[in-house]
Amino acid sequence: MQLSYKMEISPDLDEGGYVISFPELPGCLTCGETIEQALKNAEDAKQEWYIAQMDD
């Protein structure tokens, strides 16, 4: 699953940490307490997004 998509990283001003979204993958978003954790979670979220799309 090494397809490249634009990734947007934003600080989570309400909860702390960081939020990552993929604008080209509607509804695919995740967060983490550190950027490193958020990036790892983003790979997992992208994979789960693909799986959910195949199930539809």
N, C-alpha and C positions, 0 to 999 in steps of 0.2 A: 504494500500500500504506500508506495513512495510517490504518489501523484502530488504535484505542487499546486497549492492554492494560496491565495493571499491570506495572510494571518494578521489579525488586528489584536494588539495587546494593549490593555488599558488598566490603570490602577483601579481597584475597587474601593471607592471612597467611602462606601457605607460599611462594608464588612472587613476591609483590609485585604491585602494580597493583590492578586492580578486576575483579570478576566481575559480570556482568549476566545475570539470568534473567527469564523471563516465566512465572509460575506457571500461567497459563491455556493456555500452549502447551508441553505436555510435551516435555522434551528440548531446548528452545530456550534455549541459554545460550552466552555468549561472554565474552571478557575483553579487557583492554587495559592498557597500562602507565600510562596516565593516564585520568581520567574522560572526557575528550574523545574519546580513541581508543576507549575501551570503548563509548561512546554511538554512535559511527560504526559500530563492529563490530556493535552490537546491531541497527541497522537492516538491515545485510547479513544477519545471522543470522535475523532475522524473515522477510525475503524468501525466504531459502533454505528455511526451515521450511515456508512456504506452498507452495513449489514441490515439496518432498518429499511433502507431504500430497496434492497433486494427482496425483502419480505413483503413489500407492498404490491 
